[in-house]
Structure formats: C-alpha cells, structure tokens
C-alpha cells in the first residue's frame, strides 16, 4: 500500500520535505513505518516525535490502511 506521510517542524527539517509517499506491505503498521523512516533519515532517531494517524496520536502497534492520513509531529509543549 502507498501512504502519504506529512512532516512538520523539525521533522520536516530533518527530512528536508513537507511530505512523501511511502510504500508498505498490506497490514503493516506504525511500527514498520517508523522503522523505515528512521533507517532512511538517521537523525529522526534523535528526535522525540509523535505519529498521528487520521489526526489522532497513535501507539506503534496500530495497523495502517491505504487511505490513512499519517503525520510526523515534532515535540511540542502543552499548556
């Protein structure tokens, strides 16, 4: 399946992109996506980013489907 992954803040600076398409096997999830991206962009492992799927912060064990909206979010402070 092909996913469009959006990058924000310092994550976009590391990848030098605002978004890109990533291909995963069917039934793979956030854990596999994170693994692929950290191998492609070594500096991502140094940043404490979050992964949102369909505008909701998710855990690594969530499965993905082709129409999922995926975003990597930089660390942020709450108030």
C-alpha positions in Angstrom: 0.0 0.0 0.0 1.1 3.6 -0.6 0.8 6.2 2.2 1.4 9.9 2.1 3.3 10.9 5.2 3.4 14.6 6.2 6.2 16.1 8.1 6.1 19.2 10.4 8.5 21.4 12.3 12.0 19.9 13.0 10.9 16.6 11.4 10.4 18.4 8.1 13.8 20.0 8.6 15.4 16.6 9.1 13.7 15.0 6.1 14.0 18.2 4.0 10.4 17.5 2.9 6.9 18.5 3.8 5.5 15.1 2.7 6.4 12.0 0.8 4.8 8.7 -0.4 6.0 5.6 1.4 5.2 2.0 0.3 4.3 -0.6 3.0 3.1 -4.1 2.7 -0.6 -4.5 3.5 -1.4 -4.9 7.2 1.8 -3.3 8.3 1.5 -0.6 10.9 3.0 2.4 12.6 6.0 0.4 14.0 7.1 -0.6 10.5 6.6 2.9 9.1 8.7 4.3 11.9 11.4 1.7 11.3 11.6 2.5 7.6 11.7 6.3 8.2 14.4 6.0 10.9 16.6 3.9 8.5 16.1 6.5 5.7 16.6 9.5 7.9 19.1 8.6 10.6 18.6 11.9 12.6 15.0 11.0 13.2 16.1 8.6 16.0 17.5 11.6 17.8 14.1 13.4 17.9 11.2 12.6 20.2 8.5 12.9 17.5 4.9 11.6 17.6 3.0 9.9 14.8 -0.6 10.9 14.2 -2.9 8.7 12.1 -6.2 10.3 11.0 -5.4 13.3 13.2 -5.1 11.2 16.4 -1.8 10.4 18.2 -1.2 6.7 18.0 0.8 3.9 19.5 3.3 1.9 17.5 1.1 -1.2 17.3 -1.7 0.4 15.2 -2.2 -1.0 11.8 -2.4 1.3 8.8 -4.6 1.3 5.7 -4.1 3.0 2.4 -6.4 5.9 3.0 -4.9 6.8 6.4 -3.7 10.3 6.9 -0.2 10.0 8.6 1.8 12.9 10.1 5.0 13.0 12.0 4.8 15.7 14.6 7.8 17.4 16.4 8.0 17.6 20.2 5.6 20.3 21.5 4.7 21.8 24.8 1.2 21.8 26.2 -0.4 24.5 28.1 
